[in-house]
Amino acid sequence: MILDSIKERIASFERKEIFRFCLIYLAVCVIVVIGILVRHVYILQGLQTKMSALNKSRSSVQAILTKYQVVQQQKNKVEAALKQNKTFNIQKFYQDLAQKYGVTAQSSVRFNRQKLPNGYFEESLQITINQIDSKMMCEIMLDIEQEPIVYTIGVDITKISNAKKINLTMSIATLRAEE
């Protein structure tokens, strides 16, 4: 019934009207398809921008996690070294070092102890050694570097005028677990 009335209505159109309706239908379809494609392109551009931002964030997080793992490994090494050397005394270490190189008389030492926010105590020595040669300075610094529980905070080297000697001021430190 309804189909019959539609058939009759279409049959009553002239050829020009049918052609015009087909063109209008085709134009509407083309406009809809173009609209869908434009929307699709804008959506893809937005997604590419978001993917780029996410990839940058992922790279940043990856770098942070890698650094965190390195820090954790270093922390574990420090904790293991601290557990092995519970009786380590940095002042005794330096006294032995000064006696080994015969610089006890020409050196001065200042001790400092401070609590760090990570729960450790940092015990440091401010050392000044006067009138030594560069070879002895290198040997002293090498011995300090070879002690795994001691680290160097700072070094200041001053050349003495008209002499082949230098004055060495350095800070060395160690960590001690909270007591």
N, CA, C and O of each residue as an XYZ file, in Angstrom:
716
protein
N       0.791     -1.192      0.000
C       0.000      0.000      0.000
C       0.845      1.274      0.000
O       0.734      2.123     -0.884
N       1.647      1.368      0.970
C       2.489      2.558      1.030
C       3.476      2.524     -0.120
O       3.745      3.550     -0.745
N       4.020      1.341     -0.403
C       4.968      1.211     -1.500
C       4.305      1.536     -2.835
O       4.909      2.139     -3.721
N       3.067      1.125     -2.949
C       2.341      1.414     -4.195
C       2.154      2.916     -4.381
O       2.270      3.423     -5.496
N       1.866      3.627     -3.297
C       1.678      5.077     -3.417
C       3.012      5.766     -3.752
O       3.033      6.765     -4.471
N       4.117      5.230     -3.231
C       5.439      5.797     -3.546
C       5.776      5.525     -5.005
O       6.305      6.397     -5.694
N       5.471      4.320     -5.478
C       5.722      3.980     -6.874
C       4.937      4.898     -7.803
O       5.465      5.378     -8.806
N       3.693      5.134     -7.468
C       2.857      6.002     -8.301
C       3.404      7.426     -8.298
O       3.439      8.084     -9.338
N       3.817      7.883     -7.168
C       4.356      9.244     -7.059
C       5.613      9.382     -7.912
O       5.768     10.376     -8.622
N       6.524      8.388     -7.851
C       7.752      8.418     -8.639
C       7.435      8.312    -10.124
O       8.079      8.966    -10.945
N       6.458      7.502    -10.471
C       6.078      7.317    -11.872
C       5.478      8.602    -12.437
O       5.557      8.848    -13.641
N       4.877      9.421    -11.571
C       4.251     10.651    -12.047
C       5.279     11.753    -12.319
O       4.952     12.732    -12.990
N       6.511     11.622    -11.819
C       7.540     12.628    -12.069
C       8.007     12.531    -13.504
O       7.992     11.477    -14.140
N       8.411     13.661    -13.963
C       9.006     13.686    -15.292
C      10.477     13.328    -15.170
O      11.035     13.277    -14.074
N      11.075     13.087    -16.291
C      12.463     12.666    -16.327
C      13.387     13.734    -15.728
O      14.335     13.388    -15.022
N      13.133     15.027    -15.992
C      13.933     16.113    -15.461
C      13.856     16.157    -13.945
O      14.868     16.375    -13.278
N      12.676     15.955    -13.397
C      12.517     15.989    -11.930
C      13.264     14.836    -11.277
O      13.876     15.007    -10.223
N      13.214     13.658    -11.899
C      13.930     12.499    -11.350
C      15.427     12.764    -11.392
O      16.149     12.455    -10.443
N      15.896     13.347    -12.516
C      17.308     13.669    -12.637
C      17.722     14.694    -11.581
O      18.789     14.576    -10.979
N      16.872     15.700    -11.360
C      17.166     16.725    -10.362
C      17.204     16.110     -8.957
O      18.109     16.428     -8.186
N      16.263     15.252     -8.608
C      16.255     14.596     -7.289
C      17.497     13.713     -7.090
O      18.079     13.651     -6.007
N      17.876     13.033     -8.182
C      19.082     12.188     -8.092
C      20.322     13.051     -7.863
O      21.195     12.693     -7.071
N      20.396     14.173     -8.548
C      21.523     15.081     -8.347
C      21.530     15.644     -6.918
O      22.578     15.717     -6.277
N      20.382     16.030     -6.444
C      20.285     16.548     -5.064
C      20.684     15.454     -4.076
O      21.436     15.708     -3.135
N      20.186     14.253     -4.287
C      20.540     13.127     -3.410
C      22.042     12.879     -3.445
O      22.679     12.691     -2.408
N      22.606     12.882     -4.669
C      24.030     12.657     -4.828
C      24.848     13.786     -4.171
O      25.865     13.513     -3.533
N      24.420     15.026     -4.319
C      25.114     16.160     -3.722
C      25.063     16.078     -2.196
O      26.063     16.343     -1.529
N      23.919     15.717     -1.650
C      23.798     15.565     -0.196
C      24.719     14.450      0.293
O      25.370     14.599      1.327
N      24.782     13.348     -0.428
C      25.666     12.237     -0.045
C      27.127     12.671     -0.085
O      27.892     12.356      0.827
N      27.524     13.398     -1.144
C      28.904     13.868     -1.271
C      29.236     14.829     -0.124
O      30.309     14.731      0.472
N      28.321     15.756      0.189
C      28.557     16.709      1.283
C      28.675     15.970      2.617
O      29.535     16.307      3.431
N      27.840     14.985      2.847
C      27.919     14.201      4.087
C      29.252     13.454      4.159
O      29.896     13.451      5.209
N      29.673     12.825      3.069
C      30.941     12.088      3.047
C      32.109     13.054      3.279
O      33.023     12.744      4.045
N      32.085     14.231      2.618
C      33.152     15.218      2.822
C      33.167     15.682      4.278
O      34.239     15.820      4.866
N      32.009     15.921      4.861
C      31.923     16.310      6.276
C      32.505     15.237      7.186
O      33.225     15.542      8.136
N      32.195     13.994      6.893
C      32.720     12.878      7.701
C      34.244     12.813      7.559
O      34.944     12.615      8.552
N      34.764     12.975      6.343
C      36.204     12.924      6.116
C      36.934     14.085      6.817
O      37.990     13.888      7.419
N      36.360     15.292      6.730
C      36.979     16.449      7.394
C      37.013     16.224      8.902
O      38.028     16.471      9.553
N      35.908     15.758      9.444
C      35.847     15.474     10.887
C      36.887     14.400     11.257
O      37.569     14.502     12.277
N      36.986     13.385     10.413
C      37.952     12.307     10.647
C      39.393     12.854     10.657
O      40.194     12.470     11.510
N      39.719     13.748      9.714
C      41.058     14.328      9.641
C      41.349     15.136     10.912
O      42.425     15.003     11.494
N      40.396     15.975     11.345
C      40.608     16.753     12.567
C      40.772     15.857     13.791
O      41.598     16.128     14.663
N      39.993     14.806     13.848
C      40.119     13.864     14.975
C      41.505     13.211     14.950
O      42.145     13.085     15.994
N      41.971     12.797     13.772
C      43.293     12.180     13.661
C      44.404     13.150     14.050
O      45.357     12.759     14.723
N      44.291     14.409     13.635
C      45.299     15.400     14.014
C      45.331     15.582     15.532
O      46.402     15.665     16.135
N      44.165     15.643     16.131
C      44.100     15.762     17.594
C      44.704     14.548     18.277
O      45.421     14.676     19.270
N      44.412     13.372     17.744
C      44.975     12.157     18.326
C      46.487     12.094     18.140
O      47.199     11.646     19.038
N      46.987     12.538     16.984
C      48.435     12.554     16.765
C      49.120     13.514     17.736
O      50.196     13.215     18.253
N      48.501     14.660     17.981
C      49.063     15.613     18.943
C      49.097     14.998     20.333
O      50.094     15.108     21.046
N      48.005     14.350     20.711
C      47.958     13.698     22.026
C      48.965     12.555     22.112
O      49.606     12.369     23.147
N      49.109     11.788     21.030
C      50.075     10.689     21.025
C      51.503     11.223     21.149
O      52.337     10.638     21.840
N      51.770     12.327     20.480
C      53.099     12.941     20.570
C      53.379     13.390     22.004
O      54.468     13.159     22.529
N      52.399     14.029     22.632
C      52.570     14.474     24.024
C      52.732     13.270     24.953
O      53.557     13.296     25.866
N      51.956     12.230     24.725
C      52.074     11.023     25.546
C      53.432     10.353     25.356
O      54.017      9.843     26.312
N      53.929     10.357     24.128
C      55.230      9.745     23.867
C      56.340     10.523     24.563
O      57.272      9.926     25.103
N      56.246     11.858     24.554
C      57.233     12.671     25.270
C      57.148     12.386     26.765
O      58.170     12.244     27.435
N      55.929     12.304     27.282
C      55.761     11.998     28.706
C      56.297     10.606     29.025
O      56.926     10.403     30.064
N      56.051      9.661     28.146
C      56.549      8.310     28.348
C      58.071      8.297     28.382
O      58.678      7.624     29.215
N      58.676      9.042     27.474
C      60.146      9.124     27.451
C      60.670      9.746     28.740
O      61.669      9.287     29.293
N      59.999     10.785     29.216
C      60.412     11.430     30.467
C      60.289     10.461     31.633
O      61.193     10.365     32.463
N      59.186      9.754     31.697
C      58.978      8.790     32.782
C      60.006      7.669     32.693
O      60.522      7.211     33.713
N      60.302      7.227     31.469
C      61.312      6.184     31.270
C      62.667      6.652     31.789
O      63.366      5.903     32.471
N      63.037      7.885     31.466
C      64.318      8.427     31.940
C      64.335      8.535     33.461
O      65.340      8.222     34.099
N      63.229      8.975     34.035
C      63.145      9.099     35.491
C      63.257      7.728     36.147
O      63.959      7.571     37.146
N      62.569      6.741     35.590
C      62.641      5.389     36.154
C      64.050      4.807     36.035
O      64.519      4.120     36.942
N      64.717      5.081     34.926
C      66.085      4.603     34.759
C      67.001      5.246     35.795
O      67.820      4.567     36.413
N      66.859      6.559     35.982
C      67.662      7.256     36.999
C      67.330      6.738     38.389
O      68.217      6.593     39.231
N      66.055      6.458     38.628
C      65.645      5.934     39.936
C      66.298      4.578     40.195
O      66.757      4.308     41.304
N      66.339      3.732     39.174
C      66.977      2.426     39.335
C      68.464      2.571     39.628
O      69.009      1.847     40.461
N      69.121      3.507     38.943
C      70.550      3.744     39.199
C      70.738      4.233     40.634
O      71.637      3.778     41.341
N      69.889      5.157     41.052
C      69.978      5.677     42.426
C      69.737      4.557     43.434
O      70.428      4.478     44.450
N      68.770      3.701     43.163
C      68.485      2.581     44.075
C      69.691      1.639     44.157
O      70.037      1.166     45.240
N      70.328      1.368     43.016
C      71.509      0.506     43.028
C      72.634      1.148     43.826
O      73.313      0.477     44.603
N      72.829      2.449     43.631
C      73.868      3.149     44.391
C      73.532      3.158     45.882
O      74.413      2.989     46.725
N      72.260      3.355     46.196
C      71.836      3.346     47.597
C      72.105      1.980     48.219
O      72.578      1.892     49.352
N      71.803      0.921     47.481
C      72.053     -0.431     47.986
C      73.546     -0.670     48.200
O      73.940     -1.306     49.178
N      74.381     -0.159     47.282
C      75.825     -0.299     47.454
C      76.297      0.451     48.691
O      77.119     -0.056     49.454
N      75.777      1.658     48.888
C      76.160      2.455     50.062
C      75.727      1.751     51.338
O      76.497      1.664     52.295
N      74.501      1.249     51.355
C      74.017      0.553     52.551
C      74.851     -0.693     52.834
O      75.153     -0.988     53.991
N      75.223     -1.424     51.787
C      76.067     -2.609     51.983
C      77.434     -2.206     52.524
O      77.961     -2.855     53.428
N      78.008     -1.141     51.976
C      79.313     -0.674     52.460
C      79.219     -0.188     53.900
O      80.127     -0.420     54.699
N      78.119      0.486     54.231
C      77.941      0.962     55.606
C      77.784     -0.208     56.578
O      78.287     -0.157     57.701
N      77.090     -1.256     56.148
C      76.918     -2.426     57.012
C      78.240     -3.159     57.221
O      78.499     -3.683     58.304
N      79.071     -3.194     56.186
C      80.368     -3.868     56.306
C      81.330     -3.087     57.194
O      82.168     -3.679     57.875
N      81.216     -1.772     57.190
C      82.166     -0.920     57.911
C      81.467     -0.126     59.015
O      81.560      1.101     59.055
N      80.786     -0.810     59.890
C      80.049     -0.110     60.957
C      80.982      0.653     61.895
O      80.570      1.643     62.500
N      82.211      0.213     62.021
C      83.144      0.853     62.952
C      84.065      1.840     62.248
O      85.025      2.320     62.850
N      83.795      2.146     61.004
C      84.656      3.050     60.249
C      84.645      4.436     60.890
O      83.593      4.960     61.256
N      85.848      5.021     61.019
C      85.990      6.349     61.586
C      86.800      7.185     60.595
O      87.961      6.881     60.320
N      86.190      8.221     60.073
C      86.849      9.031     59.048
C      88.061      9.774     59.603
O      89.033     10.002     58.882
N      88.008     10.151     60.880
C      89.169     10.829     61.472
C      90.360      9.881     61.567
O      91.492     10.275     61.287
N      90.113      8.652     61.956
C      91.159      7.637     62.032
C      91.696      7.342     60.627
O      92.900      7.181     60.429
N      90.784      7.275     59.665
C      91.179      7.041     58.273
C      92.151      8.126     57.815
O      93.185      7.824     57.220
N      91.821      9.393     58.092
C      92.703     10.473     57.653
C      94.024     10.471     58.436
O      95.078     10.741     57.859
N      93.981     10.176     59.717
C      95.222     10.113     60.506
C      96.175      9.072     59.915
O      97.371      9.325     59.772
N      95.639      7.910     59.578
C      96.465      6.862     58.962
C      97.027      7.328     57.619
O      98.187      7.072     57.294
N      96.194      8.010     56.853
C      96.619      8.513     55.546
C      97.710      9.581     55.707
O      98.692      9.580     54.964
N      97.539     10.484     56.669
C      98.524     11.547     56.907
C      99.860     10.951     57.380
O     100.929     11.418     56.988
N      99.785      9.929     58.216
C     101.025      9.275     58.670
C     101.713      8.558     57.513
O     102.939      8.575     57.406
N     100.925      7.933     56.656
C     101.488      7.209     55.512
C     102.293      8.146     54.616
O     103.354      7.766     54.121
N     101.805      9.358     54.403
C     102.473     10.305     53.520
C     103.313     11.341     54.277
O     103.927     12.208     53.654
N     103.343     11.263     55.578
C     104.182     12.150     56.376
C     103.762     13.606     56.329
O     104.611     14.497     56.328
N     102.464     13.856     56.289
C     101.971     15.231     56.223
C     101.236     15.634     57.502
O     100.503     16.623     57.507
N     101.421     14.895     58.560
C     100.720     15.177     59.811
C     101.067     16.571     60.330
O     100.179     17.297     60.776
N     102.329     16.953     60.278
C     102.758     18.234     60.843
C     102.285     19.421     60.008
O     102.075     20.505     60.552
N     102.115     19.241     58.702
C     101.744     20.368     57.848
C     100.264     20.360     57.461
O      99.873     21.005     56.488
N      99.449     19.640     58.212
C      98.024     19.600     57.883
C      97.183     20.005     59.078
O      97.578     19.860     60.236
N      96.005     20.519     58.747
C      95.018     20.825     59.793
C      93.693     20.208     59.361
O      93.391     20.100     58.172
N      92.914     19.810     60.357
C      91.670     19.086     60.087
C      90.561     19.680     60.944
O      90.748     19.978     62.124
N      89.404     19.843     60.315
C      88.221     20.284     61.056
C      87.094     19.270     60.796
O      86.762     18.980     59.646
N      86.518     18.744     61.872
C      85.479     17.715     61.789
C      84.106     18.369     61.848
O      83.898     19.346     62.569
N      83.174     17.817     61.081
C      81.789     18.307     61.089
C      80.856     17.108     60.953
O      81.125     16.173     60.199
N      79.772     17.155     61.688
C      78.771     16.081     61.602
C      77.409     16.735     61.465
O      77.047     17.621     62.239
N      76.659     16.281     60.465
C      75.319     16.836     60.270
C      74.352     15.741     59.854
O      74.722     14.770     59.193
N      73.105     15.924     60.260
C      72.064     14.954     59.919
C      71.485     15.330     58.555
O      71.142     16.486     58.309
N      71.384     14.340     57.681
C      70.833     14.543     56.350
C      69.348     14.188     56.341
O      68.896     13.428     57.197
N      68.587     14.721     55.398
C      67.144     14.418     55.349
C      66.824     12.963     55.017
O      65.696     12.521     55.236
N      67.788     12.212     54.497
C      67.525     10.816     54.142
C      67.729      9.855     55.310
O      67.664      8.638     55.133
N      67.977     10.399     56.508
C      68.102      9.554     57.690
C      69.533      9.190     58.049
O      69.753      8.510     59.051
N      70.500      9.614     57.273
C      71.900      9.334     57.557
C      72.556     10.556     58.200
O      72.051     11.676     58.126
N      73.684     10.299     58.823
C      74.537     11.377     59.305
C      75.715     11.466     58.350
O      76.274     10.447     57.944
N      76.088     12.682     57.992
C      77.275     12.882     57.175
C      78.382     13.392     58.090
O      78.259     14.447     58.713
N      79.456     12.627     58.159
C      80.629     13.031     58.928
C      81.666     13.487     57.924
O      82.090     12.715     57.064
N      82.081     14.758     58.035
C      83.015     15.296     57.046
C      84.229     15.902     57.729
O      84.195     16.315     58.888
N      85.292     15.932     56.957
C      86.545     16.546     57.399
C      86.924     17.628     56.404
O      86.937     17.399     55.195
N      87.231     18.802     56.920
C      87.807     19.877     56.106
C      89.311     19.792     56.340
O      89.787     20.075     57.440
N      90.054     19.408     55.321
C      91.485     19.139     55.455
C      92.271     20.208     54.695
O      91.949     20.549     53.557
N      93.290     20.719     55.344
C      94.221     21.635     54.681
C      95.625     21.061     54.843
O      96.093     20.829     55.958
N      96.282     20.838     53.718
C      97.658     20.317     53.729
C      98.511     21.357     53.011
O      98.256     21.692     51.854
N      99.513     21.857     53.700
C     100.368     22.916     53.155
C     101.681     22.347     52.625
O     102.233     21.392     53.172
N     102.158     22.954     51.559
C     103.465     22.696     50.978
C     103.723     21.216     50.650
O     104.631     20.578     51.182
N     102.883     20.716     49.755
C     103.116     19.363     49.242
C     103.312     19.466     47.735
O     102.932     20.463     47.121
N     103.898     18.446     47.149
C     104.048     18.474     45.696
C     102.829     17.811     45.046
O     102.038     17.145     45.714
N     102.698     18.004     43.756
C     101.504     17.511     43.056
C     101.456     15.989     43.022
O     100.366     15.419     42.984
N     102.586     15.321     43.035
C     102.603     13.852     43.048
C     101.986     13.334     44.346
O     101.169     12.413     44.332
N     102.383     13.933     45.458
C     101.837     13.505     46.751
C     100.334     13.804     46.815
O      99.562     13.005     47.345
N      99.927     14.954     46.275
C      98.507     15.288     46.257
C      97.722     14.225     45.482
O      96.663     13.778     45.923
N      98.249     13.829     44.332
C      97.569     12.806     43.519
C      97.491     11.479     44.263
O      96.461     10.806     44.219
N      98.562     11.096     44.943
C      98.561      9.837     45.694
C      97.562      9.876     46.843
O      96.848      8.902     47.082
N      97.510     10.998     47.553
C      96.547     11.142     48.657
C      95.116     11.051     48.121
O      94.272     10.347     48.675
N      94.868     11.779     47.034
C      93.506     11.766     46.466
C      93.143     10.384     45.921
O      91.984      9.976     45.998
N      94.111      9.668     45.377
C      93.863      8.316     44.881
C      93.509      7.378     46.038
O      92.588      6.570     45.924
N      94.241      7.487     47.147
C      93.932      6.654     48.314
C      92.536      6.962     48.852
O      91.810      6.054     49.257
N      92.166      8.226     48.856
C      90.818      8.601     49.319
C      89.770      8.027     48.373
O      88.746      7.502     48.811
N      90.030      8.131     47.090
C      89.076      7.637     46.094
C      88.922      6.119     46.161
O      87.846      5.594     45.874
N      89.977      5.417     46.534
C      89.912      3.959     46.584
C      89.183      3.441     47.811
O      88.854      2.256     47.873
N      88.926      4.290     48.779
C      88.141      3.870     49.955
C      86.667      4.014     49.580
O      86.192      5.137     49.409
N      85.930      2.910     49.448
C      84.557      2.979     48.916
C      83.572      3.735     49.816
O      82.544      4.209     49.333
N      83.860      3.850     51.074
C      82.913      4.476     51.983
C      83.170      5.979     52.140
O      82.388      6.681     52.781
N      84.272      6.470     51.551
C      84.629      7.886     51.640
C      84.430      8.534     50.270
O      84.777      7.958     49.239
N      83.869      9.734     50.280
C      83.719     10.476     49.030
C      84.236     11.900     49.216
O      84.276     12.430     50.326
N      84.625     12.493     48.108
C      85.182     13.845     48.120
C      84.065     14.847     47.854
O      83.301     14.695     46.900
N      83.973     15.859     48.691
C      82.963     16.902     48.512
C      83.530     18.039     47.665
O      82.868     18.523     46.746
N      84.748     18.463     47.973
C      85.331     19.575     47.228
C      86.839     19.594     47.373
O      87.392     19.088     48.349
N      87.503     20.194     46.373
C      88.958     20.288     46.370
C      89.329     21.702     45.920
O      88.766     22.232     44.962
N      90.287     22.297     46.629
C      90.809     23.604     46.242
C      92.332     23.512     46.284
O      92.914     23.187     47.319
N      92.967     23.799     45.159
C      94.419     23.698     45.048
C      94.970     25.096     44.819
O      94.536     25.811     43.915
N      95.930     25.472     45.649
C      96.553     26.790     45.525
C      98.048     26.602     45.329
O      98.708     25.934     46.125
N      98.576     27.193     44.265
C     100.013     27.106     43.998
C     100.728     28.153     44.837
O     100.290     29.299     44.938
N     101.813     27.743     45.423
C     102.636     28.660     46.206
C     103.584     29.358     45.236
O     104.260     28.697     44.448
N     103.637     30.671     45.289
C     104.507     31.410     44.367
C     105.983     31.125     44.671
O     106.377     30.962     45.825
N     106.770     31.070     43.620
C     108.219     30.836     43.693
C     108.572     29.479     44.309
O     109.654     29.326     44.875
N     107.696     28.517     44.208
C     108.000     27.185     44.742
C     107.265     26.149     43.898
O     106.300     26.461     43.200
N     107.738     24.930     43.980
C     107.085     23.839     43.252
C     106.125     23.099     44.176
O     105.844     21.918     43.972
N     105.643     23.773     45.156
C     104.728     23.178     46.138
C     103.343     23.801     45.990
O     103.176     24.879     45.420
N     102.359     23.083     46.522
C     100.979     23.569     46.495
C     100.377     23.417     47.880
O     100.863     22.651     48.712
N      99.308     24.166     48.103
C      98.483     23.996     49.292
C      97.191     23.334     48.849
O      96.566     23.764     47.880
N      96.800     22.307     49.546
C      95.609     21.536     49.196
C      94.578     21.696     50.304
O      94.857     21.425     51.472
N      93.395     22.136     49.926
C      92.270     22.191     50.858
C      91.175     21.321     50.258
O      90.758     21.525     49.118
N      90.725     20.370     51.022
C      89.686     19.475     50.496
C      88.738     19.057     51.603
O      89.075     19.080     52.787
N      87.548     18.679     51.184
C      86.549     18.154     52.113
C      86.242     16.731     51.697
O      85.930     16.456     50.538
N      86.336     15.824     52.673
C      85.956     14.438     52.427
C      84.889     14.069     53.439
O      84.795     14.676     54.506
N      84.098     13.087     53.105
C      83.006     12.735     54.001
C      82.669     11.256     53.884
O      83.081     10.565     52.953
N      81.913     10.808     54.857
C      81.352      9.466     54.849
C      79.963      9.538     55.449
O      79.608     10.518     56.103
N      79.197      8.522     55.228
C      77.858      8.465     55.798
C      77.853      7.477     56.951
O      78.603      6.501     56.958
N      77.013      7.742     57.905
C      76.827      6.834     59.024
C      75.319      6.671     59.218
O      74.563      7.642     59.175
N      74.907      5.435     59.429
C      73.484      5.169     59.636
C      73.018      5.856     60.912
O      73.786      6.069     61.850
N      71.739      6.192     60.912
C      71.165      6.857     62.089
C      71.301      5.973     63.312
O      71.013      4.777     63.257
N      71.732      6.546     64.395
C      72.004      5.770     65.609
C      70.866      5.846     66.576
O      70.929      5.249     67.651
